[in-house]
Amino acid sequence: MGKIILLCVIALTVLQTVKRPFVGALAYYCLAIWGPQYIWWWHFEGIRLSLIVAGVTIGALMLCLFRSGVNFGFLKSRLNFFVIVLWLAYCVSFSFGPYVGAMGDEPYEFFVKFSKIILFYLIAVLIIDDVDKQKYFSYVIILSMFHLTWWANYQYISQNWSAFYMGRLKGPIGAYSAGIYGDENTFAMFFVSAIPFLYYWGLYLGRGLMRYASWAVIPLGWHAVFLTGSRGGLVGLAATLFAGVIFSKNRKTFMAVLIPVFLVVFAAQGGDVLKSRSSSIVDYEGETSAETRLQAWSAAVGMLNEYPFTGVGVACFIKAMPDFSDKQPRATHSVPFQFAGEIGAFALIAYCLIVILVLIQGLRNNGLINTWAEAFDSPELQVIRYLNEASVVSFFGLSVCSLFLSLNYYEIFYYLLIISGFLNYYITARIKQYYAKKNTA
């Protein structure tokens, strides 16, 4: 029965995507962020759903080019320029990295994976091209939040200890232990990224039962992070609360309600595993301490100095580390240092500029929205404000965590870039349009 329902959903999605390509983008990011193929994996066996969705969406985009045209202006931004530079740096590193040949097929697999992420990012930028589409696009992470919060807490309540590893909750995994959230830290990062959307969506809904029902899920999302035992997740939650105070116009809510409630929930439900691990966040010595990360980061700096234009090669950091450090080879646990060591200086610069640009644009957009509120319709203004505040707070939390975790292939990062890039383009264009009309009048 489940297989039949899935096939019907696939058929409906394909048909709707041909008419409305943005439906394909919604479906693709549902698979990339929610991951139903890993939750109900037995229904998805033998179906390459991501390939089907991507192929149909690309075909629908081609039809749009001939049928109604596509606004390529969305691609012409500094943000997308740096994304392309990042991908080109991957091409150079994969082609000329000195350690690539010694790693077999692994560099190729990671290069293809990253290329697919960038390709669909650019497609989504083109087809999610108005405010309503962006609003529905944001519901992908909200609906994923509702279900994965329930899933995480249910594993604890039902005492399904097989979902835990050494007391730490992993995300849903398929039959072959595959899954986008198979690592506890990446699962925690989902909630760090999704909770701001749930909070600002509640504000967008206005006062009423739906707002408070959605906000009631937030403490359960915090508890899901506690179950993962992720110190990075704890830092991420703190970062989003801090960003809410800085970026949001609802600072009093954060300071008077959310932060105190978070501290109470952590004290009551943090769990022995996370409390023990959180007490060692700033420890320097020990196998699981900051010392091991500093050893890997030092090796990454050595790789960058030796191979500034190519790095050591895509997915080659652990293989190359013995040549740059006498310490035990390990992952970098840092996006900037992994880009620096594996891909080279251009990737590092491009990534840092992407992060800085998104945060600056988010702050700037907040100011523009408040100053030029009359340039937007009231319903449109509410959606734009919700999307801007949610995406920039979420992005800040994820970026802080990326300093201490390996999240180079984390599609939520590019999901947030899609929203941020659209808002910057759209807000600027609407204000210019309004200003021109005002001067003409």
HUPE-V568899 format. One record per residue. SS is DSSP state (2 for helix, 1 for strand, 0 for the rest). OMEGA is omega in whole degrees, 0 to 359 (999 if undefined). D_CENTER is the distance of its C-alpha to the mean C-alpha in Angstrom with 2 decimals. Layout:
# HUPE-V568899
ss | omega | d_center
SS | OMEGA | D_CENTER
SS | OMEGA | D_CENTER
This chain:
# HUPE-V568899
ss | omega | d_center
0 | 180 | 32.86
2 | 179 | 29.10
2 | 180 | 29.26
2 | 178 | 31.20
2 | 180 | 28.75
2 | 180 | 25.87
2 | 177 | 28.04
2 | 178 | 28.87
2 | 179 | 25.24
2 | 181 | 24.61
2 | 179 | 27.79
2 | 179 | 26.94
2 | 179 | 23.46
2 | 181 | 25.16
2 | 180 | 27.88
2 | 180 | 25.69
2 | 178 | 23.47
2 | 179 | 26.71
2 | 184 | 27.62
0 | 186 | 24.28
2 | 183 | 21.77
2 | 175 | 18.83
2 | 176 | 19.41
2 | 178 | 18.47
2 | 176 | 15.07
2 | 181 | 14.62
2 | 181 | 15.92
2 | 182 | 13.83
2 | 169 | 10.44
2 | 179 | 12.33
2 | 184 | 13.14
2 | 185 | 9.77
2 | 180 | 8.12
2 | 178 | 11.51
0 | 179 | 13.44
2 | 181 | 16.97
2 | 177 | 18.44
2 | 179 | 18.05
2 | 179 | 19.29
0 | 190 | 22.33
2 | 183 | 22.59
2 | 177 | 26.37
2 | 186 | 26.12
2 | 182 | 23.82
0 | 178 | 25.99
0 | 181 | 27.37
0 | 178 | 25.06
0 | 191 | 22.63
2 | 180 | 20.69
2 | 179 | 17.72
2 | 179 | 20.48
2 | 182 | 22.45
2 | 181 | 19.78
2 | 181 | 18.81
2 | 180 | 22.53
2 | 180 | 23.59
2 | 178 | 20.97
2 | 177 | 22.12
2 | 179 | 25.66
2 | 177 | 25.16
2 | 178 | 23.84
2 | 178 | 27.00
2 | 179 | 29.12
2 | 181 | 27.67
2 | 182 | 28.78
2 | 187 | 32.33
2 | 186 | 32.38
0 | 180 | 30.96
0 | 181 | 29.26
0 | 179 | 25.76
0 | 181 | 24.90
2 | 177 | 23.90
2 | 179 | 23.79
2 | 179 | 20.07
2 | 186 | 19.68
0 | 179 | 22.03
0 | 178 | 20.00
2 | 180 | 19.52
2 | 181 | 15.74
2 | 176 | 16.22
2 | 181 | 19.09
2 | 175 | 17.12
2 | 178 | 14.56
2 | 177 | 17.80
2 | 179 | 19.30
2 | 180 | 16.52
2 | 178 | 17.20
2 | 176 | 20.93
2 | 175 | 20.76
2 | 179 | 19.47
2 | 180 | 22.44
2 | 181 | 24.84
2 | 180 | 23.68
2 | 184 | 23.92
2 | 189 | 27.29
2 | 179 | 28.89
0 | 187 | 27.21
0 | 183 | 30.22
0 | 185 | 28.88
2 | 183 | 27.30
2 | 182 | 30.62
2 | 186 | 30.99
2 | 179 | 27.81
0 | 184 | 28.87
0 | 186 | 26.34
2 | 178 | 23.24
2 | 179 | 22.43
2 | 181 | 22.99
2 | 180 | 20.65
2 | 178 | 17.74
2 | 178 | 18.77
2 | 179 | 18.88
2 | 181 | 15.48
2 | 179 | 13.95
2 | 177 | 16.36
2 | 178 | 15.33
2 | 182 | 11.65
2 | 180 | 13.20
2 | 183 | 15.94
2 | 173 | 14.10
2 | 182 | 11.90
2 | 177 | 15.39
2 | 181 | 16.88
2 | 177 | 14.50
2 | 182 | 15.22
2 | 190 | 18.85
2 | 175 | 19.09
0 | 199 | 17.02
0 | 172 | 19.62
0 | 188 | 20.83
2 | 181 | 20.07
2 | 178 | 20.76
2 | 178 | 18.47
2 | 178 | 15.58
2 | 179 | 16.65
2 | 177 | 16.71
2 | 180 | 13.34
2 | 180 | 11.96
2 | 176 | 14.01
2 | 183 | 11.89
2 | 178 | 9.52
2 | 179 | 12.82
2 | 175 | 14.87
2 | 178 | 12.56
2 | 179 | 12.80
2 | 186 | 16.55
2 | 183 | 17.13
2 | 173 | 15.13
2 | 176 | 16.61
2 | 182 | 19.94
2 | 183 | 19.47
2 | 181 | 18.72
2 | 178 | 21.60
2 | 178 | 23.87
2 | 180 | 23.73
2 | 183 | 25.05
2 | 181 | 27.58
0 | 180 | 28.92
0 | 176 | 29.12
0 | 187 | 27.46
2 | 176 | 27.45
2 | 178 | 26.72
2 | 181 | 23.03
1 | 174 | 23.26
1 | 183 | 23.84
0 | 176 | 26.06
0 | 183 | 25.27
1 | 183 | 21.46
1 | 171 | 19.61
0 | 176 | 17.62
0 | 179 | 15.46
0 | 177 | 17.25
0 | 182 | 18.71
0 | 184 | 21.04
0 | 184 | 24.66
0 | 179 | 24.13
0 | 177 | 21.69
0 | 179 | 18.81
0 | 181 | 15.44
0 | 180 | 11.71
0 | 179 | 12.15
0 | 176 | 15.56
0 | 183 | 14.94
2 | 182 | 15.29
2 | 180 | 12.91
2 | 177 | 9.87
2 | 178 | 11.16
2 | 181 | 11.57
2 | 176 | 8.04
2 | 183 | 7.30
2 | 176 | 10.18
2 | 182 | 9.48
2 | 188 | 6.53
2 | 185 | 8.83
2 | 178 | 12.14
2 | 178 | 12.30
2 | 180 | 12.06
2 | 180 | 14.80
2 | 183 | 16.86
2 | 174 | 16.97
2 | 176 | 17.52
2 | 176 | 20.46
2 | 180 | 21.81
2 | 181 | 21.59
2 | 183 | 23.55
0 | 182 | 26.36
0 | 181 | 28.65
0 | 185 | 29.34
2 | 182 | 28.73
2 | 179 | 25.36
2 | 186 | 23.94
2 | 175 | 25.27
2 | 179 | 24.49
2 | 178 | 20.76
2 | 179 | 20.96
2 | 179 | 22.84
2 | 185 | 19.77
2 | 177 | 18.04
2 | 176 | 20.46
2 | 174 | 19.94
2 | 175 | 16.18
2 | 180 | 17.34
2 | 177 | 19.80
2 | 176 | 17.31
2 | 179 | 15.73
2 | 181 | 19.37
2 | 179 | 20.11
2 | 182 | 17.67
0 | 185 | 19.68
0 | 175 | 16.76
2 | 176 | 17.91
2 | 178 | 14.52
2 | 178 | 13.38
2 | 176 | 16.52
2 | 179 | 15.94
2 | 177 | 12.50
2 | 178 | 14.37
2 | 180 | 17.08
2 | 180 | 14.98
2 | 177 | 13.62
2 | 177 | 17.27
2 | 180 | 18.53
2 | 178 | 16.30
2 | 178 | 17.55
2 | 184 | 21.02
2 | 189 | 20.52
2 | 190 | 18.62
0 | 173 | 19.92
0 | 180 | 23.42
0 | 185 | 23.65
2 | 182 | 24.14
2 | 179 | 27.01
2 | 180 | 25.03
2 | 186 | 22.62
2 | 185 | 25.58
2 | 186 | 28.07
2 | 190 | 26.16
2 | 182 | 22.54
2 | 176 | 23.07
2 | 180 | 26.44
2 | 178 | 25.24
2 | 181 | 22.35
2 | 178 | 25.00
2 | 180 | 27.33
2 | 179 | 24.88
2 | 179 | 23.98
2 | 184 | 27.71
2 | 189 | 28.57
2 | 183 | 25.86
0 | 178 | 24.17
2 | 183 | 26.10
2 | 183 | 28.12
2 | 183 | 25.56
2 | 180 | 22.90
2 | 177 | 25.70
2 | 181 | 27.27
2 | 181 | 24.17
2 | 179 | 23.19
0 | 181 | 26.74
0 | 182 | 26.19
0 | 184 | 23.06
0 | 176 | 25.35
0 | 181 | 27.89
0 | 186 | 28.81
0 | 177 | 30.93
0 | 185 | 30.23
0 | 181 | 28.40
0 | 187 | 25.22
0 | 178 | 25.47
2 | 182 | 24.25
2 | 182 | 27.12
2 | 176 | 25.57
2 | 179 | 22.45
2 | 177 | 24.87
2 | 179 | 26.81
2 | 181 | 23.93
2 | 177 | 22.94
2 | 177 | 26.62
2 | 179 | 26.75
2 | 178 | 23.79
2 | 177 | 25.83
2 | 177 | 28.82
2 | 180 | 27.09
2 | 179 | 26.00
2 | 183 | 29.59
2 | 183 | 31.09
0 | 187 | 28.90
0 | 186 | 27.35
0 | 183 | 26.88
0 | 192 | 25.63
0 | 179 | 24.50
0 | 179 | 25.81
0 | 181 | 23.91
0 | 176 | 20.74
0 | 183 | 20.21
0 | 188 | 23.50
2 | 184 | 22.77
2 | 178 | 24.38
2 | 185 | 27.21
2 | 189 | 27.98
2 | 179 | 27.72
0 | 179 | 31.35
0 | 182 | 32.63
0 | 181 | 31.04
0 | 176 | 31.43
0 | 179 | 33.93
0 | 180 | 31.38
0 | 179 | 29.91
0 | 182 | 27.22
0 | 176 | 23.74
0 | 183 | 20.08
0 | 187 | 19.03
0 | 176 | 16.38
0 | 180 | 15.05
2 | 181 | 12.87
2 | 182 | 15.51
2 | 177 | 18.40
2 | 175 | 17.25
2 | 182 | 16.90
2 | 185 | 20.25
2 | 184 | 22.07
2 | 191 | 21.01
2 | 176 | 20.45
0 | 189 | 22.50
2 | 183 | 22.89
2 | 177 | 21.62
2 | 179 | 18.16
2 | 181 | 18.13
2 | 181 | 19.43
2 | 180 | 17.12
2 | 181 | 13.94
2 | 180 | 15.66
2 | 176 | 16.80
2 | 181 | 13.46
2 | 181 | 12.29
2 | 183 | 15.78
2 | 180 | 16.06
2 | 181 | 13.10
2 | 178 | 14.46
2 | 179 | 17.99
2 | 178 | 17.44
2 | 177 | 16.00
2 | 180 | 19.14
2 | 180 | 21.34
2 | 176 | 20.28
2 | 180 | 21.08
2 | 180 | 24.46
2 | 180 | 25.12
2 | 181 | 24.42
2 | 183 | 26.87
2 | 185 | 29.41
0 | 182 | 29.46
2 | 183 | 28.88
2 | 180 | 31.94
2 | 184 | 30.34
0 | 170 | 28.22
0 | 184 | 29.39
2 | 178 | 28.91
2 | 179 | 26.62
2 | 180 | 24.54
2 | 179 | 24.39
2 | 180 | 23.10
2 | 181 | 20.21
2 | 180 | 19.32
2 | 178 | 19.61
2 | 183 | 17.42
2 | 183 | 14.57
2 | 182 | 15.01
2 | 181 | 15.30
2 | 184 | 12.48
2 | 183 | 9.89
2 | 177 | 11.52
2 | 177 | 11.91
2 | 182 | 8.38
2 | 178 | 7.52
2 | 179 | 10.68
2 | 180 | 10.07
2 | 181 | 7.03
2 | 176 | 9.31
2 | 180 | 12.26
2 | 180 | 11.15
2 | 176 | 10.42
0 | 187 | 14.12
0 | 182 | 15.18
0 | 177 | 12.96
0 | 183 | 12.50
0 | 186 | 8.87
0 | 183 | 10.12
0 | 185 | 9.24
0 | 189 | 5.75
2 | 176 | 5.09
2 | 177 | 1.87
2 | 182 | 3.12
2 | 172 | 5.96
2 | 179 | 5.75
2 | 177 | 6.00
2 | 179 | 8.49
2 | 180 | 10.38
2 | 182 | 11.10
2 | 181 | 12.00
2 | 178 | 14.12
2 | 183 | 15.92
2 | 181 | 16.79
2 | 179 | 18.23
2 | 187 | 20.25
2 | 181 | 21.43
2 | 179 | 22.43
2 | 181 | 24.33
2 | 181 | 26.04
2 | 180 | 27.16
2 | 177 | 28.59
2 | 179 | 30.43
2 | 180 | 31.79
2 | 180 | 32.95
2 | 178 | 34.48
2 | 179 | 36.38
2 | 181 | 37.77
2 | 180 | 38.78
2 | 179 | 40.65
2 | 179 | 42.32
0 | 999 | 43.51
